[in-house]
Amino acid sequence: MRFQLLGPLTLAEGRETVVLKPSKPTSLLAALLLHPGTVVPTGQLLRVLWDEDPPATARAAPQSCVLRLRRLFGTYGAGGDLIEAVPGGYRMNADADTLDLVRFRALVRGADGTGDVEGELYRLKEALTLWQGPLLANVPYRPSCCTATRCPA
């Protein structure tokens, strides 16, 4: 399964591509994908889901969203282990083959300082082709890091 967030948040399996509908699970998935391989604390996920004023019943929401995402992934043949529950939060591992953001970063890093101008240009052009529109266009709430100049993309 591949994930695209450089545009609308999208799942792809084989030739099938699904643009996710705006929802709390979509927002949670976006928060995890923006920080691949990193534990995203439950408190941060609650802020993603409810901004600064979560209801008293919100503590179970991340777990519920993860369950819904795991079911969705299962319909496309992916295992339920894509999102790991870890002490204090959740983690989603991704690499250049499974997440466009990781591939984008690798291409840009690979173009930097090689001394081969044509090779650098090729890598940068390839990186730009990964963008399919505004970052997380279908995500109703973007983590605060995406509204500042320090966006992970």
N, CA, C and O atoms as a GROMACS GRO file, in nm:
protein
  612
    1MET      N    1   0.084  -0.117   0.000
    1MET     CA    2   0.000   0.000   0.000
    1MET      C    3   0.089   0.123   0.000
    1MET      O    4   0.190   0.130   0.070
    2ARG      N    5   0.049   0.221  -0.081
    2ARG     CA    6   0.121   0.347  -0.089
    2ARG      C    7   0.029   0.460  -0.041
    2ARG      O    8  -0.093   0.454  -0.056
    3PHE      N    9   0.092   0.562   0.015
    3PHE     CA   10   0.018   0.679   0.063
    3PHE      C   11   0.072   0.802  -0.006
    3PHE      O   12   0.192   0.818  -0.025
    4GLN      N   13  -0.020   0.890  -0.044
    4GLN     CA   14   0.017   1.016  -0.107
    4GLN      C   15  -0.043   1.128  -0.023
    4GLN      O   16  -0.163   1.126   0.007
    5LEU      N   17   0.039   1.224   0.015
    5LEU     CA   18  -0.015   1.339   0.086
    5LEU      C   19   0.028   1.471   0.023
    5LEU      O   20  -0.009   1.578   0.070
    6LEU      N   21   0.108   1.462  -0.083
    6LEU     CA   22   0.147   1.582  -0.156
    6LEU      C   23   0.037   1.614  -0.257
    6LEU      O   24   0.055   1.602  -0.378
    7GLY      N   25  -0.075   1.656  -0.204
    7GLY     CA   26  -0.200   1.678  -0.275
    7GLY      C   27  -0.308   1.624  -0.183
    7GLY      O   28  -0.292   1.629  -0.061
    8PRO      N   29  -0.417   1.573  -0.237
    8PRO     CA   30  -0.516   1.509  -0.149
    8PRO      C   31  -0.457   1.383  -0.085
    8PRO      O   32  -0.377   1.313  -0.148
    9LEU      N   33  -0.494   1.354   0.038
    9LEU     CA   34  -0.448   1.232   0.104
    9LEU      C   35  -0.513   1.113   0.035
    9LEU      O   36  -0.636   1.102   0.029
   10THR      N   37  -0.429   1.026  -0.019
   10THR     CA   38  -0.473   0.918  -0.106
   10THR      C   39  -0.406   0.787  -0.067
   10THR      O   40  -0.290   0.785  -0.028
   11LEU      N   41  -0.481   0.678  -0.078
   11LEU     CA   42  -0.428   0.543  -0.064
   11LEU      C   43  -0.420   0.483  -0.203
   11LEU      O   44  -0.509   0.504  -0.285
   12ALA      N   45  -0.316   0.409  -0.228
   12ALA     CA   46  -0.303   0.341  -0.357
   12ALA      C   47  -0.257   0.199  -0.333
   12ALA      O   48  -0.164   0.174  -0.256
   13GLU      N   49  -0.322   0.106  -0.400
   13GLU     CA   50  -0.284  -0.034  -0.395
   13GLU      C   51  -0.293  -0.087  -0.538
   13GLU      O   52  -0.401  -0.092  -0.596
   14GLY      N   53  -0.179  -0.125  -0.593
   14GLY     CA   54  -0.178  -0.165  -0.733
   14GLY      C   55  -0.218  -0.047  -0.818
   14GLY      O   56  -0.161   0.062  -0.806
   15ARG      N   57  -0.317  -0.068  -0.903
   15ARG     CA   58  -0.365   0.040  -0.990
   15ARG      C   59  -0.482   0.116  -0.928
   15ARG      O   60  -0.526   0.218  -0.982
   16GLU      N   61  -0.532   0.066  -0.816
   16GLU     CA   62  -0.646   0.130  -0.751
   16GLU      C   63  -0.600   0.244  -0.660
   16GLU      O   64  -0.509   0.227  -0.579
   17THR      N   65  -0.664   0.359  -0.676
   17THR     CA   66  -0.633   0.476  -0.595
   17THR      C   67  -0.761   0.526  -0.532
   17THR      O   68  -0.864   0.536  -0.599
   18VAL      N   69  -0.755   0.558  -0.404
   18VAL     CA   70  -0.872   0.606  -0.331
   18VAL      C   71  -0.835   0.737  -0.262
   18VAL      O   72  -0.744   0.742  -0.180
   19VAL      N   73  -0.908   0.843  -0.296
   19VAL     CA   74  -0.892   0.970  -0.228
   19VAL      C   75  -0.980   0.964  -0.103
   19VAL      O   76  -1.101   0.942  -0.112
   20LEU      N   77  -0.918   0.982   0.012
   20LEU     CA   78  -0.992   0.971   0.138
   20LEU      C   79  -1.085   1.089   0.158
   20LEU      O   80  -1.053   1.203   0.123
   21LYS      N   81  -1.201   1.060   0.215
   21LYS     CA   82  -1.297   1.166   0.244
   21LYS      C   83  -1.254   1.239   0.371
   21LYS      O   84  -1.195   1.178   0.461
   22PRO      N   85  -1.284   1.369   0.380
   22PRO     CA   86  -1.252   1.442   0.502
   22PRO      C   87  -1.321   1.377   0.623
   22PRO      O   88  -1.443   1.358   0.622
   23SER      N   89  -1.244   1.345   0.723
   23SER     CA   90  -1.297   1.281   0.844
   23SER      C   91  -1.190   1.285   0.953
   23SER      O   92  -1.076   1.322   0.927
   24LYS      N   93  -1.228   1.249   1.072
   24LYS     CA   94  -1.132   1.243   1.182
   24LYS      C   95  -1.024   1.137   1.155
   24LYS      O   96  -0.906   1.165   1.177
   25PRO      N   97  -1.059   1.015   1.108
   25PRO     CA   98  -0.952   0.920   1.075
   25PRO      C   99  -0.856   0.972   0.967
   25PRO      O  100  -0.736   0.944   0.973
   26THR      N  101  -0.908   1.045   0.870
   26THR     CA  102  -0.822   1.102   0.766
   26THR      C  103  -0.725   1.203   0.827
   26THR      O  104  -0.607   1.205   0.792
   27SER      N  105  -0.774   1.286   0.918
   27SER     CA  106  -0.688   1.384   0.985
   27SER      C  107  -0.581   1.314   1.069
   27SER      O  108  -0.465   1.356   1.070
   28LEU      N  109  -0.620   1.208   1.139
   28LEU     CA  110  -0.524   1.134   1.221
   28LEU      C  111  -0.417   1.069   1.132
   28LEU      O  112  -0.298   1.074   1.164
   29LEU      N  113  -0.459   1.009   1.022
   29LEU     CA  114  -0.364   0.948   0.930
   29LEU      C  115  -0.267   1.052   0.876
   29LEU      O  116  -0.147   1.025   0.865
   30ALA      N  117  -0.317   1.169   0.842
   30ALA     CA  118  -0.230   1.276   0.793
   30ALA      C  119  -0.124   1.313   0.896
   30ALA      O  120  -0.007   1.330   0.863
   31ALA      N  121  -0.166   1.324   1.022
   31ALA     CA  122  -0.072   1.359   1.129
   31ALA      C  123   0.037   1.253   1.142
   31ALA      O  124   0.154   1.286   1.165
   32LEU      N  125   0.001   1.127   1.128
   32LEU     CA  126   0.100   1.019   1.138
   32LEU      C  127   0.194   1.019   1.017
   32LEU      O  128   0.314   0.999   1.032
   33LEU      N  129   0.138   1.042   0.899
   33LEU     CA  130   0.220   1.038   0.777
   33LEU      C  131   0.314   1.158   0.767
   33LEU      O  132   0.420   1.148   0.704
   34LEU      N  133   0.278   1.269   0.827
   34LEU     CA  134   0.367   1.384   0.826
   34LEU      C  135   0.494   1.360   0.908
   34LEU      O  136   0.594   1.431   0.892
   35HIS      N  137   0.488   1.260   0.995
   35HIS     CA  138   0.601   1.227   1.082
   35HIS      C  139   0.631   1.078   1.074
   35HIS      O  140   0.622   1.008   1.175
   36PRO      N  141   0.667   1.026   0.955
   36PRO     CA  142   0.688   0.883   0.940
   36PRO      C  143   0.798   0.830   1.031
   36PRO      O  144   0.906   0.890   1.043
   37GLY      N  145   0.769   0.718   1.096
   37GLY     CA  146   0.866   0.653   1.183
   37GLY      C  147   0.882   0.718   1.319
   37GLY      O  148   0.965   0.676   1.399
   38THR      N  149   0.803   0.820   1.346
   38THR     CA  150   0.812   0.894   1.471
   38THR      C  151   0.687   0.870   1.554
   38THR      O  152   0.576   0.861   1.499
   39VAL      N  153   0.704   0.858   1.684
   39VAL     CA  154   0.587   0.845   1.771
   39VAL      C  155   0.517   0.980   1.778
   39VAL      O  156   0.577   1.081   1.815
   40VAL      N  157   0.390   0.981   1.741
   40VAL     CA  158   0.308   1.102   1.752
   40VAL      C  159   0.228   1.086   1.881
   40VAL      O  160   0.147   0.994   1.893
   41PRO      N  161   0.252   1.174   1.979
   41PRO     CA  162   0.186   1.160   2.109
   41PRO      C  163   0.033   1.170   2.099
   41PRO      O  164  -0.020   1.243   2.015
   42THR      N  165  -0.035   1.096   2.185
   42THR     CA  166  -0.181   1.096   2.188
   42THR      C  167  -0.235   1.237   2.205
   42THR      O  168  -0.334   1.273   2.141
   43GLY      N  169  -0.173   1.317   2.289
   43GLY     CA  170  -0.219   1.456   2.309
   43GLY      C  171  -0.216   1.536   2.181
   43GLY      O  172  -0.307   1.615   2.155
   44GLN      N  173  -0.113   1.517   2.101
   44GLN     CA  174  -0.104   1.587   1.973
   44GLN      C  175  -0.214   1.539   1.878
   44GLN      O  176  -0.273   1.618   1.805
   45LEU      N  177  -0.240   1.409   1.880
   45LEU     CA  178  -0.347   1.356   1.794
   45LEU      C  179  -0.483   1.409   1.838
   45LEU      O  180  -0.568   1.437   1.753
   46LEU      N  181  -0.505   1.424   1.966
   46LEU     CA  182  -0.630   1.483   2.014
   46LEU      C  183  -0.645   1.626   1.964
   46LEU      O  184  -0.756   1.667   1.927
   47ARG      N  185  -0.537   1.702   1.962
   47ARG     CA  186  -0.544   1.839   1.911
   47ARG      C  187  -0.572   1.840   1.761
   47ARG      O  188  -0.640   1.929   1.711
   48VAL      N  189  -0.519   1.741   1.689
   48VAL     CA  190  -0.548   1.730   1.547
   48VAL      C  191  -0.697   1.704   1.524
   48VAL      O  192  -0.758   1.759   1.433
   49LEU      N  193  -0.754   1.618   1.609
   49LEU     CA  194  -0.894   1.581   1.593
   49LEU      C  195  -0.991   1.688   1.642
   49LEU      O  196  -1.100   1.703   1.586
   50TRP      N  197  -0.953   1.763   1.745
   50TRP     CA  198  -1.046   1.861   1.803
   50TRP      C  199  -0.987   1.998   1.826
   50TRP      O  200  -1.046   2.078   1.898
   51ASP      N  201  -0.875   2.028   1.769
   51ASP     CA  202  -0.809   2.155   1.791
   51ASP      C  203  -0.775   2.169   1.940
   51ASP      O  204  -0.714   2.078   1.996
   52GLU      N  205  -0.812   2.277   2.004
   52GLU     CA  206  -0.772   2.299   2.143
   52GLU      C  207  -0.879   2.262   2.245
   52GLU      O  208  -0.854   2.274   2.365
   53ASP      N  209  -0.996   2.218   2.203
   53ASP     CA  210  -1.105   2.197   2.298
   53ASP      C  211  -1.170   2.059   2.279
   53ASP      O  212  -1.286   2.052   2.240
   54PRO      N  213  -1.096   1.950   2.307
   54PRO     CA  214  -1.157   1.818   2.290
   54PRO      C  215  -1.262   1.792   2.397
   54PRO      O  216  -1.248   1.836   2.511
   55PRO      N  217  -1.369   1.720   2.361
   55PRO     CA  218  -1.470   1.686   2.462
   55PRO      C  219  -1.413   1.587   2.563
   55PRO      O  220  -1.309   1.526   2.540
   56ALA      N  221  -1.481   1.572   2.674
   56ALA     CA  222  -1.436   1.482   2.781
   56ALA      C  223  -1.424   1.338   2.733
   56ALA      O  224  -1.343   1.262   2.786
   57THR      N  225  -1.502   1.300   2.636
   57THR     CA  226  -1.502   1.163   2.585
   57THR      C  227  -1.395   1.138   2.478
   57THR      O  228  -1.390   1.030   2.419
   58ALA      N  229  -1.311   1.238   2.452
   58ALA     CA  230  -1.217   1.231   2.338
   58ALA      C  231  -1.101   1.135   2.358
   58ALA      O  232  -1.039   1.096   2.259
   59ARG      N  233  -1.068   1.095   2.478
   59ARG     CA  234  -0.949   1.013   2.502
   59ARG      C  235  -0.948   0.884   2.420
   59ARG      O  236  -0.841   0.837   2.381
   60ALA      N  237  -1.064   0.828   2.393
   60ALA     CA  238  -1.071   0.703   2.317
   60ALA      C  239  -1.074   0.726   2.166
   60ALA      O  240  -1.067   0.630   2.089
   61ALA      N  241  -1.084   0.850   2.122
   61ALA     CA  242  -1.099   0.879   1.979
   61ALA      C  243  -0.981   0.834   1.894
   61ALA      O  244  -1.003   0.775   1.789
   62PRO      N  245  -0.856   0.860   1.935
   62PRO     CA  246  -0.746   0.812   1.850
   62PRO      C  247  -0.750   0.661   1.829
   62PRO      O  248  -0.727   0.612   1.718
   63GLN      N  249  -0.780   0.586   1.935
   63GLN     CA  250  -0.788   0.441   1.923
   63GLN      C  251  -0.899   0.401   1.826
   63GLN      O  252  -0.882   0.310   1.745
   64SER      N  253  -1.012   0.469   1.834
   64SER     CA  254  -1.125   0.441   1.744
   64SER      C  255  -1.087   0.474   1.598
   64SER      O  256  -1.120   0.399   1.507
   65CYS      N  257  -1.019   0.587   1.579
   65CYS     CA  258  -0.977   0.624   1.443
   65CYS      C  259  -0.878   0.524   1.386
   65CYS      O  260  -0.887   0.486   1.269
   66VAL      N  261  -0.783   0.480   1.470
   66VAL     CA  262  -0.684   0.381   1.424
   66VAL      C  263  -0.754   0.251   1.386
   66VAL      O  264  -0.719   0.189   1.286
   67LEU      N  265  -0.852   0.209   1.464
   67LEU     CA  266  -0.928   0.089   1.431
   67LEU      C  267  -0.997   0.103   1.296
   67LEU      O  268  -0.993   0.010   1.215
   68ARG      N  269  -1.058   0.216   1.272
   68ARG     CA  270  -1.124   0.240   1.143
   68ARG      C  271  -1.024   0.239   1.029
   68ARG      O  272  -1.051   0.184   0.922
   69LEU      N  273  -0.908   0.300   1.051
   69LEU     CA  274  -0.803   0.300   0.947
   69LEU      C  275  -0.752   0.159   0.919
   69LEU      O  276  -0.731   0.123   0.804
   70ARG      N  277  -0.731   0.081   1.024
   70ARG     CA  278  -0.685  -0.057   1.004
   70ARG      C  279  -0.786  -0.138   0.924
   70ARG      O  280  -0.747  -0.218   0.839
   71ARG      N  281  -0.913  -0.117   0.950
   71ARG     CA  282  -1.017  -0.186   0.870
   71ARG      C  283  -1.010  -0.142   0.725
   71ARG      O  284  -1.018  -0.225   0.634
   72LEU      N  285  -0.994  -0.012   0.703
   72LEU     CA  286  -0.982   0.039   0.566
   72LEU      C  287  -0.861  -0.021   0.496
   72LEU      O  288  -0.871  -0.066   0.382
   73PHE      N  289  -0.747  -0.023   0.564
   73PHE     CA  290  -0.627  -0.081   0.505
   73PHE      C  291  -0.649  -0.228   0.471
   73PHE      O  292  -0.603  -0.277   0.368
   74GLY      N  293  -0.721  -0.299   0.559
   74GLY     CA  294  -0.750  -0.440   0.537
   74GLY      C  295  -0.830  -0.465   0.412
   74GLY      O  296  -0.813  -0.568   0.347
   75THR      N  297  -0.919  -0.372   0.376
   75THR     CA  298  -0.998  -0.390   0.253
   75THR      C  299  -0.911  -0.384   0.128
   75THR      O  300  -0.953  -0.428   0.021
   76TYR      N  301  -0.791  -0.331   0.143
   76TYR     CA  302  -0.698  -0.324   0.030
   76TYR      C  303  -0.584  -0.423   0.046
   76TYR      O  304  -0.483  -0.415  -0.024
   77GLY      N  305  -0.600  -0.518   0.138
   77GLY     CA  306  -0.503  -0.624   0.153
   77GLY      C  307  -0.382  -0.590   0.238
   77GLY      O  308  -0.289  -0.669   0.247
   78ALA      N  309  -0.382  -0.474   0.300
   78ALA     CA  310  -0.269  -0.436   0.386
   78ALA      C  311  -0.294  -0.488   0.526
   78ALA      O  312  -0.408  -0.498   0.571
   79GLY      N  313  -0.188  -0.522   0.595
   79GLY     CA  314  -0.198  -0.571   0.730
   79GLY      C  315  -0.236  -0.461   0.828
   79GLY      O  316  -0.220  -0.342   0.799
   80GLY      N  317  -0.285  -0.502   0.943
   80GLY     CA  318  -0.324  -0.408   1.046
   80GLY      C  319  -0.207  -0.349   1.122
   80GLY      O  320  -0.227  -0.271   1.215
   81ASP      N  321  -0.085  -0.386   1.084
   81ASP     CA  322   0.032  -0.339   1.158
   81ASP      C  323   0.095  -0.213   1.098
   81ASP      O  324   0.203  -0.173   1.141
   82LEU      N  325   0.029  -0.151   1.003
   82LEU     CA  326   0.085  -0.029   0.944
   82LEU      C  327   0.093   0.083   1.048
   82LEU      O  328   0.187   0.163   1.046
   83ILE      N  329  -0.005   0.088   1.137
   83ILE     CA  330  -0.004   0.187   1.245
   83ILE      C  331   0.025   0.112   1.373
   83ILE      O  332  -0.050   0.023   1.412
   84GLU      N  333   0.132   0.149   1.440
   84GLU     CA  334   0.171   0.084   1.564
   84GLU      C  335   0.123   0.166   1.684
   84GLU      O  336   0.144   0.287   1.690
   85ALA      N  337   0.059   0.098   1.778
   85ALA     CA  338   0.029   0.160   1.907
   85ALA      C  339   0.153   0.143   1.993
   85ALA      O  340   0.198   0.030   2.016
   86VAL      N  341   0.207   0.252   2.041
   86VAL     CA  342   0.327   0.250   2.125
   86VAL      C  343   0.298   0.330   2.251
   86VAL      O  344   0.205   0.411   2.253
   87PRO      N  345   0.375   0.309   2.356
   87PRO     CA  346   0.349   0.386   2.477
   87PRO      C  347   0.346   0.537   2.449
   87PRO      O  348   0.443   0.594   2.399
   88GLY      N  349   0.236   0.598   2.482
   88GLY     CA  350   0.223   0.743   2.467
   88GLY      C  351   0.169   0.792   2.335
   88GLY      O  352   0.146   0.912   2.320
   89GLY      N  353   0.148   0.703   2.238
   89GLY     CA  354   0.099   0.750   2.109
   89GLY      C  355   0.094   0.642   2.003
   89GLY      O  356   0.075   0.525   2.032
   90TYR      N  357   0.112   0.684   1.880
   90TYR     CA  358   0.108   0.594   1.764
   90TYR      C  359   0.222   0.630   1.670
   90TYR      O  360   0.269   0.743   1.667
   91ARG      N  361   0.264   0.529   1.593
   91ARG     CA  362   0.372   0.548   1.496
   91ARG      C  363   0.332   0.477   1.367
   91ARG      O  364   0.272   0.370   1.368
   92MET      N  365   0.367   0.540   1.256
   92MET     CA  366   0.345   0.479   1.125
   92MET      C  367   0.477   0.483   1.051
   92MET      O  368   0.530   0.590   1.021
   93ASN      N  369   0.529   0.366   1.021
   93ASN     CA  370   0.654   0.358   0.947
   93ASN      C  371   0.626   0.366   0.798
   93ASN      O  372   0.530   0.308   0.748
   94ALA      N  373   0.710   0.439   0.728
   94ALA     CA  374   0.694   0.453   0.583
   94ALA      C  375   0.832   0.477   0.523
   94ALA      O  376   0.923   0.529   0.588
   95ASP      N  377   0.845   0.439   0.398
   95ASP     CA  378   0.970   0.462   0.326
   95ASP      C  379   0.938   0.522   0.190
   95ASP      O  380   0.822   0.553   0.160
   96ALA      N  381   1.039   0.539   0.108
   96ALA     CA  382   1.021   0.603  -0.023
   96ALA      C  383   0.929   0.523  -0.115
   96ALA      O  384   0.873   0.580  -0.209
   97ASP      N  385   0.912   0.395  -0.090
   97ASP     CA  386   0.823   0.313  -0.172
   97ASP      C  387   0.678   0.322  -0.126
   97ASP      O  388   0.588   0.289  -0.203
   98THR      N  389   0.654   0.367  -0.004
   98THR     CA  390   0.518   0.367   0.050
   98THR      C  391   0.462   0.506   0.078
   98THR      O  392   0.342   0.519   0.101
   99LEU      N  393   0.545   0.610   0.076
   99LEU     CA  394   0.496   0.745   0.107
   99LEU      C  395   0.565   0.847   0.017
   99LEU      O  396   0.687   0.856   0.013
  100ASP      N  397   0.483   0.924  -0.055
  100ASP     CA  398   0.538   1.022  -0.148
  100ASP      C  399   0.624   1.128  -0.079
  100ASP      O  400   0.720   1.176  -0.138
  101LEU      N  401   0.591   1.165   0.044
  101LEU     CA  402   0.670   1.264   0.116
  101LEU      C  403   0.813   1.215   0.140
  101LEU      O  404   0.908   1.292   0.125
  102VAL      N  405   0.828   1.090   0.177
  102VAL     CA  406   0.963   1.034   0.199
  102VAL      C  407   1.039   1.031   0.067
  102VAL      O  408   1.158   1.063   0.063
  103ARG      N  409   0.971   0.991  -0.039
  103ARG     CA  410   1.036   0.988  -0.171
  103ARG      C  411   1.078   1.129  -0.214
  103ARG      O  412   1.188   1.149  -0.265
  104PHE      N  413   0.988   1.227  -0.193
  104PHE     CA  414   1.017   1.366  -0.227
  104PHE      C  415   1.144   1.412  -0.154
  104PHE      O  416   1.235   1.468  -0.215
  105ARG      N  417   1.147   1.390  -0.023
  105ARG     CA  418   1.263   1.432   0.056
  105ARG      C  419   1.391   1.364   0.008
  105ARG      O  420   1.496   1.429   0.000
  106ALA      N  421   1.385   1.235  -0.025
  106ALA     CA  422   1.503   1.161  -0.071
  106ALA      C  423   1.552   1.217  -0.204
  106ALA      O  424   1.673   1.230  -0.225
  107LEU      N  425   1.460   1.249  -0.294
  107LEU     CA  426   1.500   1.303  -0.424
  107LEU      C  427   1.566   1.440  -0.409
  107LEU      O  428   1.666   1.469  -0.474
  108VAL      N  429   1.510   1.524  -0.324
  108VAL     CA  430   1.567   1.656  -0.304
  108VAL      C  431   1.705   1.645  -0.239
  108VAL      O  432   1.798   1.713  -0.281
  109ARG      N  433   1.718   1.559  -0.137
  109ARG     CA  434   1.849   1.538  -0.075
  109ARG      C  435   1.949   1.482  -0.176
  109ARG      O  436   2.066   1.522  -0.178
  110GLY      N  437   1.902   1.390  -0.260
  110GLY     CA  438   1.991   1.329  -0.359
  110GLY      C  439   2.038   1.426  -0.465
  110GLY      O  440   2.143   1.405  -0.526
  111ALA      N  441   1.962   1.531  -0.488
  111ALA     CA  442   1.999   1.630  -0.588
  111ALA      C  443   2.098   1.732  -0.533
  111ALA      O  444   2.166   1.800  -0.610
  112ASP      N  445   2.105   1.744  -0.404
  112ASP     CA  446   2.185   1.848  -0.341
  112ASP      C  447   2.334   1.818  -0.346
  112ASP      O  448   2.381   1.720  -0.288
  113GLY      N  449   2.407   1.903  -0.414
  113GLY     CA  450   2.552   1.899  -0.410
  113GLY      C  451   2.620   1.782  -0.479
  113GLY      O  452   2.732   1.748  -0.443
  114THR      N  453   2.555   1.721  -0.576
  114THR     CA  454   2.619   1.608  -0.644
  114THR      C  455   2.724   1.654  -0.745
  114THR      O  456   2.813   1.578  -0.783
  115GLY      N  457   2.712   1.780  -0.789
  115GLY     CA  458   2.805   1.830  -0.889
  115GLY      C  459   2.762   1.798  -1.030
  115GLY      O  460   2.820   1.850  -1.126
  116ASP      N  461   2.662   1.714  -1.046
  116ASP     CA  462   2.609   1.677  -1.177
  116ASP      C  463   2.480   1.756  -1.199
  116ASP      O  464   2.373   1.716  -1.153
  117VAL      N  465   2.492   1.868  -1.269
  117VAL     CA  466   2.379   1.960  -1.286
  117VAL      C  467   2.261   1.890  -1.353
  117VAL      O  468   2.146   1.909  -1.311
  118GLU      N  469   2.286   1.811  -1.455
  118GLU     CA  470   2.176   1.742  -1.524
  118GLU      C  471   2.109   1.641  -1.432
  118GLU      O  472   1.987   1.629  -1.431
  119GLY      N  473   2.189   1.568  -1.355
  119GLY     CA  474   2.134   1.472  -1.260
  119GLY      C  475   2.053   1.540  -1.151
  119GLY      O  476   1.947   1.491  -1.111
  120GLU      N  477   2.103   1.654  -1.102
  120GLU     CA  478   2.031   1.730  -1.000
  120GLU      C  479   1.896   1.777  -1.055
  120GLU      O  480   1.793   1.763  -0.989
  121LEU      N  481   1.900   1.831  -1.176
  121LEU     CA  482   1.777   1.880  -1.238
  121LEU      C  483   1.677   1.767  -1.258
  121LEU      O  484   1.557   1.784  -1.233
  122TYR      N  485   1.724   1.651  -1.302
  122TYR     CA  486   1.636   1.536  -1.321
  122TYR      C  487   1.569   1.496  -1.189
  122TYR      O  488   1.448   1.474  -1.186
  123ARG      N  489   1.648   1.488  -1.081
  123ARG     CA  490   1.592   1.449  -0.950
  123ARG      C  491   1.491   1.552  -0.900
  123ARG      O  492   1.386   1.516  -0.847
  124LEU      N  493   1.523   1.679  -0.918
  124LEU     CA  494   1.431   1.783  -0.872
  124LEU      C  495   1.301   1.782  -0.954
  124LEU      O  496   1.193   1.801  -0.898
  125LYS      N  497   1.310   1.760  -1.083
  125LYS     CA  498   1.190   1.750  -1.166
  125LYS      C  499   1.106   1.628  -1.124
  125LYS      O  500   0.984   1.635  -1.116
  126GLU      N  501   1.174   1.517  -1.096
  126GLU     CA  502   1.103   1.398  -1.051
  126GLU      C  503   1.034   1.425  -0.918
  126GLU      O  504   0.921   1.381  -0.897
  127ALA      N  505   1.102   1.496  -0.828
  127ALA     CA  506   1.041   1.531  -0.698
  127ALA      C  507   0.916   1.616  -0.719
  127ALA      O  508   0.814   1.595  -0.653
  128LEU      N  509   0.923   1.711  -0.810
  128LEU     CA  510   0.807   1.799  -0.833
  128LEU      C  511   0.688   1.724  -0.893
  128LEU      O  512   0.574   1.763  -0.871
  129THR      N  513   0.714   1.617  -0.969
  129THR     CA  514   0.601   1.541  -1.026
  129THR      C  515   0.520   1.470  -0.920
  129THR      O  516   0.406   1.429  -0.946
  130LEU      N  517   0.575   1.454  -0.800
  130LEU     CA  518   0.501   1.388  -0.692
  130LEU      C  519   0.388   1.476  -0.638
  130LEU      O  520   0.293   1.424  -0.579
  131TRP      N  521   0.398   1.606  -0.658
  131TRP     CA  522   0.294   1.697  -0.608
  131TRP      C  523   0.171   1.688  -0.698
  131TRP      O  524   0.179   1.704  -0.820
  132GLN      N  525   0.057   1.661  -0.636
  132GLN     CA  526  -0.069   1.646  -0.708
  132GLN      C  527  -0.169   1.755  -0.671
  132GLN      O  528  -0.288   1.742  -0.701
  133GLY      N  529  -0.124   1.859  -0.608
  133GLY     CA  530  -0.210   1.969  -0.566
  133GLY      C  531  -0.166   2.019  -0.430
  133GLY      O  532  -0.058   1.982  -0.382
  134PRO      N  533  -0.248   2.102  -0.366
  134PRO     CA  534  -0.213   2.154  -0.234
  134PRO      C  535  -0.196   2.041  -0.133
  134PRO      O  536  -0.270   1.943  -0.135
  135LEU      N  537  -0.098   2.056  -0.045
  135LEU     CA  538  -0.069   1.957   0.059
  135LEU      C  539  -0.195   1.924   0.138
  135LEU      O  540  -0.262   2.014   0.190
  136LEU      N  541  -0.227   1.795   0.146
  136LEU     CA  542  -0.340   1.745   0.225
  136LEU      C  543  -0.471   1.819   0.194
  136LEU      O  544  -0.544   1.860   0.285
  137ALA      N  545  -0.499   1.834   0.066
  137ALA     CA  546  -0.612   1.914   0.020
  137ALA      C  547  -0.746   1.866   0.076
  137ALA      O  548  -0.838   1.947   0.090
  138ASN      N  549  -0.760   1.739   0.108
  138ASN     CA  550  -0.887   1.685   0.156
  138ASN      C  551  -0.890   1.664   0.307
  138ASN      O  552  -0.982   1.601   0.358
  139VAL      N  553  -0.792   1.716   0.377
  139VAL     CA  554  -0.787   1.698   0.522
  139VAL      C  555  -0.847   1.823   0.587
  139VAL      O  556  -0.798   1.934   0.566
  140PRO      N  557  -0.953   1.804   0.666
  140PRO     CA  558  -1.024   1.920   0.721
  140PRO      C  559  -0.942   2.002   0.819
  140PRO      O  560  -0.964   2.122   0.833
  141TYR      N  561  -0.850   1.940   0.888
  141TYR     CA  562  -0.767   2.012   0.984
  141TYR      C  563  -0.623   1.977   0.958
  141TYR      O  564  -0.587   1.860   0.953
  142ARG      N  565  -0.542   2.078   0.940
  142ARG     CA  566  -0.400   2.055   0.920
  142ARG      C  567  -0.326   2.088   1.048
  142ARG      O  568  -0.348   2.193   1.108
  143PRO      N  569  -0.240   1.999   1.092
  143PRO     CA  570  -0.160   2.028   1.210
  143PRO      C  571  -0.090   2.163   1.196
  143PRO      O  572  -0.054   2.203   1.086
  144SER      N  573  -0.072   2.233   1.307
  144SER     CA  574  -0.017   2.368   1.304
  144SER      C  575   0.117   2.375   1.231
  144SER      O  576   0.153   2.480   1.179
  145CYS      N  577   0.191   2.265   1.228
  145CYS     CA  578   0.320   2.267   1.160
  145CYS      C  579   0.304   2.290   1.011
  145CYS      O  580   0.399   2.330   0.945
  146CYS      N  581   0.185   2.265   0.956
  146CYS     CA  582   0.166   2.281   0.813
  146CYS      C  583   0.117   2.420   0.775
  146CYS      O  584   0.103   2.450   0.657
  147THR      N  585   0.092   2.504   0.874
  147THR     CA  586   0.051   2.640   0.841
  147THR      C  587   0.167   2.736   0.857
  147THR      O  588   0.155   2.855   0.830
  148ALA      N  589   0.279   2.684   0.901
  148ALA     CA  590   0.398   2.767   0.921
  148ALA      C  591   0.502   2.736   0.815
  148ALA      O  592   0.484   2.647   0.732
  149THR      N  593   0.610   2.809   0.818
  149THR     CA  594   0.714   2.788   0.719
  149THR      C  595   0.792   2.660   0.744
  149THR      O  596   0.875   2.622   0.661
  150ARG      N  597   0.769   2.592   0.855
  150ARG     CA  598   0.843   2.470   0.887
  150ARG      C  599   0.764   2.344   0.855
  150ARG      O  600   0.781   2.241   0.921
  151CYS      N  601   0.679   2.350   0.756
  151CYS     CA  602   0.600   2.233   0.717
  151CYS      C  603   0.693   2.116   0.684
  151CYS      O  604   0.795   2.136   0.618
  152PRO      N  605   0.660   1.994   0.730
  152PRO     CA  606   0.747   1.880   0.707
  152PRO      C  607   0.769   1.848   0.559
  152PRO      O  608   0.866   1.779   0.526
  153ALA      N  609   0.683   1.894   0.471
  153ALA     CA  610   0.702   1.866   0.330
  153ALA      C  611   0.820   1.945   0.281
  153ALA      O  612   0.855   1.937   0.163
   0.00000   0.00000   0.00000
